[in-house]
Amino acid sequence: MRSSSRPFAGSQDRAAGIVWRAKDANNYYVVRANALEDNFVLYKTVDSVRTSLDIVGRKGGYGVSVPVPANTWHSLRIDFKATRFKASFNGKTTI
């Protein structure tokens, strides 16, 4: 799944992302790039509670720190098979 996104406004959150495996509005996965935090994070939402997921080989932390300039188009991609995910930001696999 691939998307082009441009985070352009917001004072509390300025992000763009991809949702997949959505069962309903309260249960889904999402990966997002946030221009205010300069990060790329994978989340799982269950019963409307969003939790960041650990990156394979790295416990704890909060996604990957990457520059996410606002008002710029970015490429986001998610590849998934069974329980494994690979997420790319601007052509580079980061998660």
N, CA, C and O atoms as a GROMACS GRO file, in nm:
protein
  380
    1MET      N    1   0.085  -0.115   0.000
    1MET     CA    2   0.000   0.000   0.000
    1MET      C    3   0.091   0.122   0.000
    1MET      O    4   0.186   0.128   0.078
    2ARG      N    5   0.063   0.218  -0.085
    2ARG     CA    6   0.148   0.336  -0.098
    2ARG      C    7   0.061   0.461  -0.097
    2ARG      O    8  -0.054   0.460  -0.143
    3SER      N    9   0.118   0.569  -0.044
    3SER     CA   10   0.046   0.695  -0.039
    3SER      C   11   0.145   0.810  -0.052
    3SER      O   12   0.258   0.802  -0.006
    4SER      N   13   0.100   0.916  -0.116
    4SER     CA   14   0.175   1.042  -0.114
    4SER      C   15   0.101   1.135  -0.021
    4SER      O   16  -0.020   1.151  -0.030
    5SER      N   17   0.176   1.197   0.068
    5SER     CA   18   0.113   1.279   0.171
    5SER      C   19   0.191   1.408   0.190
    5SER      O   20   0.311   1.416   0.163
    6ARG      N   21   0.120   1.510   0.238
    6ARG     CA   22   0.183   1.639   0.263
    6ARG      C   23   0.126   1.698   0.392
    6ARG      O   24   0.017   1.755   0.390
    7PRO      N   25   0.200   1.684   0.504
    7PRO     CA   26   0.154   1.747   0.628
    7PRO      C   27   0.172   1.898   0.616
    7PRO      O   28   0.285   1.945   0.596
    8PHE      N   29   0.065   1.974   0.629
    8PHE     CA   30   0.077   2.118   0.602
    8PHE      C   31   0.026   2.210   0.710
    8PHE      O   32   0.059   2.328   0.707
    9ALA      N   33  -0.053   2.163   0.805
    9ALA     CA   34  -0.106   2.254   0.905
    9ALA      C   35  -0.133   2.179   1.035
    9ALA      O   36  -0.145   2.056   1.036
   10GLY      N   37  -0.142   2.253   1.142
   10GLY     CA   38  -0.174   2.195   1.272
   10GLY      C   39  -0.073   2.239   1.375
   10GLY      O   40   0.048   2.236   1.350
   11SER      N   41  -0.120   2.279   1.491
   11SER     CA   42  -0.030   2.323   1.597
   11SER      C   43  -0.009   2.214   1.702
   11SER      O   44   0.091   2.218   1.774
   12GLN      N   45  -0.100   2.117   1.712
   12GLN     CA   46  -0.084   2.006   1.807
   12GLN      C   47  -0.038   1.880   1.736
   12GLN      O   48   0.031   1.797   1.795
   13ASP      N   49  -0.075   1.866   1.610
   13ASP     CA   50  -0.038   1.748   1.533
   13ASP      C   51  -0.033   1.788   1.386
   13ASP      O   52  -0.126   1.850   1.336
   14ARG      N   53   0.073   1.754   1.318
   14ARG     CA   54   0.087   1.783   1.176
   14ARG      C   55   0.142   1.657   1.112
   14ARG      O   56   0.263   1.645   1.090
   15ALA      N   57   0.053   1.563   1.081
   15ALA     CA   58   0.096   1.431   1.037
   15ALA      C   59   0.013   1.380   0.920
   15ALA      O   60  -0.096   1.429   0.892
   16ALA      N   61   0.069   1.280   0.853
   16ALA     CA   62   0.001   1.211   0.745
   16ALA      C   63   0.035   1.064   0.759
   16ALA      O   64   0.143   1.030   0.807
   17GLY      N   65  -0.055   0.975   0.718
   17GLY     CA   66  -0.026   0.834   0.735
   17GLY      C   67  -0.114   0.743   0.651
   17GLY      O   68  -0.193   0.788   0.568
   18ILE      N   69  -0.096   0.615   0.675
   18ILE     CA   70  -0.171   0.510   0.605
   18ILE      C   71  -0.238   0.422   0.710
   18ILE      O   72  -0.176   0.384   0.809
   19VAL      N   73  -0.364   0.390   0.689
   19VAL     CA   74  -0.439   0.298   0.774
   19VAL      C   75  -0.456   0.168   0.696
   19VAL      O   76  -0.483   0.171   0.576
   20TRP      N   77  -0.441   0.054   0.764
   20TRP     CA   78  -0.466  -0.075   0.699
   20TRP      C   79  -0.518  -0.174   0.803
   20TRP      O   80  -0.511  -0.150   0.924
   21ARG      N   81  -0.570  -0.284   0.754
   21ARG     CA   82  -0.634  -0.386   0.837
   21ARG      C   83  -0.738  -0.325   0.930
   21ARG      O   84  -0.748  -0.362   1.048
   22ALA      N   85  -0.815  -0.234   0.877
   22ALA     CA   86  -0.920  -0.168   0.956
   22ALA      C   87  -1.041  -0.261   0.965
   22ALA      O   88  -1.104  -0.292   0.864
   23LYS      N   89  -1.072  -0.304   1.086
   23LYS     CA   90  -1.193  -0.383   1.110
   23LYS      C   91  -1.313  -0.289   1.120
   23LYS      O   92  -1.422  -0.319   1.072
   24ASP      N   93  -1.289  -0.174   1.183
   24ASP     CA   94  -1.391  -0.070   1.199
   24ASP      C   95  -1.318   0.058   1.242
   24ASP      O   96  -1.195   0.062   1.242
   25ALA      N   97  -1.393   0.161   1.277
   25ALA     CA   98  -1.333   0.290   1.312
   25ALA      C   99  -1.253   0.285   1.443
   25ALA      O  100  -1.182   0.380   1.474
   26ASN      N  101  -1.263   0.176   1.517
   26ASN     CA  102  -1.196   0.166   1.646
   26ASN      C  103  -1.083   0.064   1.652
   26ASN      O  104  -1.016   0.051   1.754
   27ASN      N  105  -1.063  -0.010   1.542
   27ASN     CA  106  -0.965  -0.118   1.540
   27ASN      C  107  -0.892  -0.121   1.407
   27ASN      O  108  -0.951  -0.155   1.304
   28TYR      N  109  -0.763  -0.084   1.408
   28TYR     CA  110  -0.685  -0.074   1.285
   28TYR      C  111  -0.538  -0.053   1.316
   28TYR      O  112  -0.500  -0.029   1.431
   29TYR      N  113  -0.456  -0.062   1.213
   29TYR     CA  114  -0.314  -0.024   1.222
   29TYR      C  115  -0.296   0.106   1.145
   29TYR      O  116  -0.370   0.134   1.051
   30VAL      N  117  -0.198   0.185   1.186
   30VAL     CA  118  -0.166   0.308   1.114
   30VAL      C  119  -0.016   0.335   1.128
   30VAL      O  120   0.043   0.312   1.233
   31VAL      N  121   0.042   0.383   1.020
   31VAL     CA  122   0.179   0.434   1.024
   31VAL      C  123   0.170   0.579   0.983
   31VAL      O  124   0.099   0.613   0.889
   32ARG      N  125   0.243   0.667   1.054
   32ARG     CA  126   0.232   0.808   1.021
   32ARG      C  127   0.366   0.880   1.036
   32ARG      O  128   0.452   0.842   1.116
   33ALA      N  129   0.380   0.982   0.957
   33ALA     CA  130   0.495   1.072   0.962
   33ALA      C  131   0.446   1.203   1.020
   33ALA      O  132   0.346   1.259   0.973
   34ASN      N  133   0.514   1.253   1.123
   34ASN     CA  134   0.470   1.373   1.193
   34ASN      C  135   0.574   1.484   1.178
   34ASN      O  136   0.688   1.470   1.221
   35ALA      N  137   0.533   1.594   1.116
   35ALA     CA  138   0.624   1.707   1.092
   35ALA      C  139   0.656   1.785   1.218
   35ALA      O  140   0.761   1.849   1.225
   36LEU      N  141   0.569   1.782   1.318
   36LEU     CA  142   0.597   1.855   1.443
   36LEU      C  143   0.696   1.779   1.531
   36LEU      O  144   0.772   1.840   1.607
   37GLU      N  145   0.695   1.646   1.521
   37GLU     CA  146   0.782   1.563   1.605
   37GLU      C  147   0.902   1.507   1.527
   37GLU      O  148   0.992   1.449   1.587
   38ASP      N  149   0.903   1.524   1.394
   38ASP     CA  150   1.008   1.467   1.309
   38ASP      C  151   1.027   1.318   1.338
   38ASP      O  152   1.136   1.274   1.374
   39ASN      N  153   0.917   1.241   1.322
   39ASN     CA  154   0.926   1.097   1.341
   39ASN      C  155   0.829   1.021   1.251
   39ASN      O  156   0.737   1.079   1.193
   40PHE      N  157   0.852   0.893   1.242
   40PHE     CA  158   0.772   0.799   1.162
   40PHE      C  159   0.739   0.685   1.256
   40PHE      O  160   0.829   0.613   1.300
   41VAL      N  161   0.609   0.666   1.289
   41VAL     CA  162   0.569   0.576   1.396
   41VAL      C  163   0.461   0.479   1.348
   41VAL      O  164   0.371   0.517   1.272
   42LEU      N  165   0.470   0.354   1.393
   42LEU     CA  166   0.371   0.250   1.366
   42LEU      C  167   0.285   0.232   1.490
   42LEU      O  168   0.337   0.219   1.600
   43TYR      N  169   0.152   0.232   1.471
   43TYR     CA  170   0.058   0.217   1.582
   43TYR      C  171  -0.040   0.104   1.556
   43TYR      O  172  -0.068   0.069   1.441
   44LYS      N  173  -0.091   0.047   1.665
   44LYS     CA  174  -0.204  -0.046   1.660
   44LYS      C  175  -0.313   0.016   1.747
   44LYS      O  176  -0.287   0.055   1.861
   45THR      N  177  -0.433   0.025   1.693
   45THR     CA  178  -0.546   0.081   1.767
   45THR      C  179  -0.646  -0.031   1.794
   45THR      O  180  -0.694  -0.096   1.701
   46VAL      N  181  -0.677  -0.054   1.922
   46VAL     CA  182  -0.772  -0.156   1.964
   46VAL      C  183  -0.873  -0.090   2.056
   46VAL      O  184  -0.836  -0.028   2.156
   47ASP      N  185  -1.000  -0.103   2.021
   47ASP     CA  186  -1.108  -0.040   2.099
   47ASP      C  187  -1.079   0.108   2.124
   47ASP      O  188  -1.098   0.158   2.235
   48SER      N  189  -1.035   0.178   2.020
   48SER     CA  190  -1.007   0.322   2.019
   48SER      C  191  -0.884   0.363   2.100
   48SER      O  192  -0.859   0.483   2.116
   49VAL      N  193  -0.806   0.268   2.151
   49VAL     CA  194  -0.684   0.299   2.226
   49VAL      C  195  -0.564   0.275   2.134
   49VAL      O  196  -0.539   0.162   2.092
   50ARG      N  197  -0.492   0.383   2.104
   50ARG     CA  198  -0.377   0.375   2.014
   50ARG      C  199  -0.249   0.352   2.093
   50ARG      O  200  -0.221   0.423   2.190
   51THR      N  201  -0.171   0.251   2.050
   51THR     CA  202  -0.045   0.217   2.114
   51THR      C  203   0.064   0.207   2.009
   51THR      O  204   0.044   0.144   1.905
   52SER      N  205   0.179   0.270   2.034
   52SER     CA  206   0.289   0.258   1.939
   52SER      C  207   0.348   0.118   1.952
   52SER      O  208   0.354   0.061   2.061
   53LEU      N  209   0.392   0.063   1.839
   53LEU     CA  210   0.450  -0.070   1.838
   53LEU      C  211   0.602  -0.062   1.835
   53LEU      O  212   0.660   0.028   1.774
   54ASP      N  213   0.666  -0.158   1.902
   54ASP     CA  214   0.811  -0.166   1.900
   54ASP      C  215   0.859  -0.202   1.759
   54ASP      O  216   0.787  -0.266   1.683
   55ILE      N  217   0.978  -0.161   1.727
   55ILE     CA  218   1.041  -0.195   1.601
   55ILE      C  219   1.121  -0.323   1.624
   55ILE      O  220   1.189  -0.336   1.726
   56VAL      N  221   1.113  -0.416   1.530
   56VAL     CA  222   1.184  -0.543   1.543
   56VAL      C  223   1.332  -0.516   1.567
   56VAL      O  224   1.395  -0.438   1.496
   57GLY      N  225   1.386  -0.582   1.669
   57GLY     CA  226   1.527  -0.565   1.702
   57GLY      C  227   1.556  -0.446   1.791
   57GLY      O  228   1.671  -0.422   1.828
   58ARG      N  229   1.452  -0.370   1.827
   58ARG     CA  230   1.472  -0.253   1.912
   58ARG      C  231   1.353  -0.240   2.007
   58ARG      O  232   1.242  -0.209   1.964
   59LYS      N  233   1.376  -0.263   2.134
   59LYS     CA  234   1.269  -0.252   2.232
   59LYS      C  235   1.256  -0.109   2.282
   59LYS      O  236   1.355  -0.036   2.292
   60GLY      N  237   1.134  -0.070   2.311
   60GLY     CA  238   1.110   0.064   2.363
   60GLY      C  239   1.127   0.169   2.255
   60GLY      O  240   1.138   0.137   2.137
   61GLY      N  241   1.130   0.292   2.297
   61GLY     CA  242   1.142   0.399   2.198
   61GLY      C  243   1.008   0.434   2.139
   61GLY      O  244   0.905   0.380   2.178
   62TYR      N  245   1.012   0.524   2.047
   62TYR     CA  246   0.889   0.573   1.988
   62TYR      C  247   0.913   0.596   1.839
   62TYR      O  248   0.946   0.708   1.799
   63GLY      N  249   0.898   0.495   1.760
   63GLY     CA  250   0.916   0.506   1.616
   63GLY      C  251   1.059   0.534   1.577
   63GLY      O  252   1.153   0.494   1.646
   64VAL      N  253   1.074   0.602   1.465
   64VAL     CA  254   1.205   0.634   1.409
   64VAL      C  255   1.214   0.785   1.392
   64VAL      O  256   1.122   0.847   1.339
   65SER      N  257   1.324   0.842   1.436
   65SER     CA  258   1.344   0.986   1.417
   65SER      C  259   1.390   1.011   1.273
   65SER      O  260   1.495   0.962   1.232
   66VAL      N  261   1.311   1.087   1.199
   66VAL     CA  262   1.344   1.126   1.062
   66VAL      C  263   1.295   1.268   1.039
   66VAL      O  264   1.193   1.307   1.096
   67PRO      N  265   1.363   1.345   0.957
   67PRO     CA  266   1.312   1.478   0.924
   67PRO      C  267   1.184   1.465   0.842
   67PRO      O  268   1.180   1.391   0.743
   68VAL      N  269   1.080   1.537   0.882
   68VAL     CA  270   0.952   1.538   0.811
   68VAL      C  271   0.916   1.685   0.787
   68VAL      O  272   0.835   1.741   0.860
   69PRO      N  273   0.976   1.746   0.685
   69PRO     CA  274   0.946   1.888   0.659
   69PRO      C  275   0.798   1.909   0.626
   69PRO      O  276   0.740   1.833   0.547
   70ALA      N  277   0.738   2.011   0.685
   70ALA     CA  278   0.599   2.046   0.654
   70ALA      C  279   0.593   2.109   0.515
   70ALA      O  280   0.694   2.154   0.462
   71ASN      N  281   0.475   2.109   0.457
   71ASN     CA  282   0.450   2.166   0.325
   71ASN      C  283   0.535   2.104   0.215
   71ASN      O  284   0.566   2.169   0.116
   72THR      N  285   0.572   1.979   0.234
   72THR     CA  286   0.651   1.903   0.138
   72THR      C  287   0.582   1.769   0.115
   72THR      O  288   0.535   1.707   0.211
   73TRP      N  289   0.576   1.724  -0.009
   73TRP     CA  290   0.518   1.593  -0.038
   73TRP      C  291   0.615   1.484   0.003
   73TRP      O  292   0.736   1.494  -0.020
   74HIS      N  293   0.561   1.379   0.065
   74HIS     CA  294   0.640   1.264   0.109
   74HIS      C  295   0.574   1.136   0.060
   74HIS      O  296   0.452   1.133   0.038
   75SER      N  297   0.653   1.032   0.043
   75SER     CA  298   0.604   0.901   0.002
   75SER      C  299   0.602   0.809   0.123
   75SER      O  300   0.704   0.792   0.190
   76LEU      N  301   0.487   0.749   0.151
   76LEU     CA  302   0.474   0.652   0.259
   76LEU      C  303   0.431   0.520   0.197
   76LEU      O  304   0.350   0.518   0.104
   77ARG      N  305   0.485   0.410   0.248
   77ARG     CA  306   0.450   0.278   0.195
   77ARG      C  307   0.447   0.179   0.311
   77ARG      O  308   0.530   0.185   0.402
   78ILE      N  309   0.351   0.087   0.305
   78ILE     CA  310   0.344  -0.021   0.403
   78ILE      C  311   0.331  -0.152   0.327
   78ILE      O  312   0.246  -0.165   0.239
   79ASP      N  313   0.415  -0.247   0.360
   79ASP     CA  314   0.407  -0.383   0.306
   79ASP      C  315   0.378  -0.474   0.425
   79ASP      O  316   0.444  -0.463   0.529
   80PHE      N  317   0.280  -0.563   0.410
   80PHE     CA  318   0.248  -0.649   0.523
   80PHE      C  319   0.212  -0.788   0.474
   80PHE      O  320   0.152  -0.806   0.368
   81LYS      N  321   0.252  -0.886   0.554
   81LYS     CA  322   0.221  -1.026   0.528
   81LYS      C  323   0.210  -1.094   0.663
   81LYS      O  324   0.302  -1.089   0.744
   82ALA      N  325   0.097  -1.157   0.686
   82ALA     CA  326   0.069  -1.221   0.815
   82ALA      C  327   0.085  -1.117   0.926
   82ALA      O  328   0.016  -1.015   0.925
   83THR      N  329   0.175  -1.140   1.021
   83THR     CA  330   0.190  -1.047   1.133
   83THR      C  331   0.310  -0.955   1.117
   83THR      O  332   0.342  -0.880   1.209
   84ARG      N  333   0.377  -0.958   1.003
   84ARG     CA  334   0.498  -0.877   0.981
   84ARG      C  335   0.467  -0.756   0.894
   84ARG      O  336   0.389  -0.765   0.799
   85PHE      N  337   0.529  -0.642   0.927
   85PHE     CA  338   0.510  -0.518   0.852
   85PHE      C  339   0.645  -0.458   0.817
   85PHE      O  340   0.742  -0.474   0.892
   86LYS      N  341   0.652  -0.391   0.704
   86LYS     CA  342   0.768  -0.309   0.668
   86LYS      C  343   0.711  -0.176   0.622
   86LYS      O  344   0.623  -0.171   0.536
   87ALA      N  345   0.760  -0.069   0.681
   87ALA     CA  346   0.711   0.063   0.646
   87ALA      C  347   0.826   0.146   0.588
   87ALA      O  348   0.938   0.144   0.640
   88SER      N  349   0.797   0.217   0.480
   88SER     CA  350   0.897   0.301   0.414
   88SER      C  351   0.852   0.446   0.415
   88SER      O  352   0.734   0.477   0.400
   89PHE      N  353   0.951   0.533   0.434
   89PHE     CA  354   0.927   0.677   0.431
   89PHE      C  355   1.022   0.735   0.327
   89PHE      O  356   1.144   0.723   0.340
   90ASN      N  357   0.966   0.799   0.226
   90ASN     CA  358   1.044   0.858   0.116
   90ASN      C  359   1.141   0.758   0.053
   90ASN      O  360   1.257   0.790   0.026
   91GLY      N  361   1.091   0.635   0.031
   91GLY     CA  362   1.168   0.533  -0.038
   91GLY      C  363   1.266   0.454   0.045
   91GLY      O  364   1.332   0.365  -0.007
   92LYS      N  365   1.276   0.486   0.173
   92LYS     CA  366   1.370   0.416   0.261
   92LYS      C  367   1.293   0.336   0.366
   92LYS      O  368   1.212   0.392   0.440
   93THR      N  369   1.318   0.204   0.372
   93THR     CA  370   1.253   0.121   0.475
   93THR      C  371   1.305   0.164   0.610
   93THR      O  372   1.425   0.158   0.637
   94THR      N  373   1.215   0.208   0.695
   94THR     CA  374   1.255   0.260   0.825
   94THR      C  375   1.203   0.177   0.940
   94THR      O  376   1.263   0.175   1.048
   95ILE      N  377   1.092   0.108   0.919
   95ILE     CA  378   1.032   0.025   1.024
   95ILE      C  379   1.007  -0.113   0.966
   95ILE      O  380   0.957  -0.201   1.036
   0.00000   0.00000   0.00000
